[in-house]
């Protein structure tokens, strides 16, 4: 028998014996036997085969099918037939705004200008990229210059291209005069060599000489951007046994209500990103190649610069991203 459908006297149509069996809660073999004899009856309704070649039977639509056709398009009904979800066009869903204002900021640190290990063109490449990428400003994490300390003068002096306060200050002013974006900077331990032994704050001096530069403080500073806090931190500690460990310990030391939303930690010349205690923490790379001192300590230098992007919304940071632009020198 070439089965096309099973028709009930109540107008219901079934495409298979299994479908009818499930509907009337009977065994498939029982229904099949009766149908082969002519018809099957259940609760006063008679069912019979409609074979190929017989006249077409109009399928009666119940109220549910009629309602579905009135509410959904053919494409949506197709999704329903496949078991996929649909958007109810008759429901008024609220509009949700997940993110607020978008920010894009360039990050540099540990440029050590005046060192023979610090290619000046790396600064220029960073400035050019920040402008091309549409950054609002640049944050500098300290060690703008190499400095010179009496503790290492017998070796460090041979690694300098510019010796002394004035030479390194003028070099930094010349380099940053090429930058078109606002620069916000803190000083680091190498900058403070001059402060320690000569009482001069070289980063503050550099910033006061250029209209686009702002000095934020010694070693650490907080910036407020649309209600969120970005903390620049330099520090005087050293490299940790694992990349993330230093960031974790810095965050661990922060009081609950005084944590920044974003922490940018420089000084160790390593790149790393973690999210801990609701703080987006980034260890910033350097614009100085591995020095002989670092090589002697078996410490690698992660060279490059960063761009961070994020949205601010009700005092929170959303959609935080950090992108590394590495140098291979």
Secondary structure, DSSP 8 states (H G I E B T S, - for coil): --EEEEEETTS-EESSHHHHHHHHT--HHHHHHHHHHT-EEETTEEEEEEETTS--------HHHHHHHHHS-HHHHHHHHTT-----TTS---------EEEEEEEE----BTBTTS-HHHHHHHHHHHHHTT-SEEEE-S--B----GGGHHHHGGGBSS-SHHHHHHHHHHHHTT--SEEEEEE-TTTHHHHHHH---HHHHHHHTSTTEEEEEESEEEEEETTEEEEEE--S----SSTTHHHHHHHHTS-GGG--SEEEE-SS---EEEEETTEEEEE--BSS---HHHHHTT----BEEEEEEEEEETTEEEEEEEEEEE---
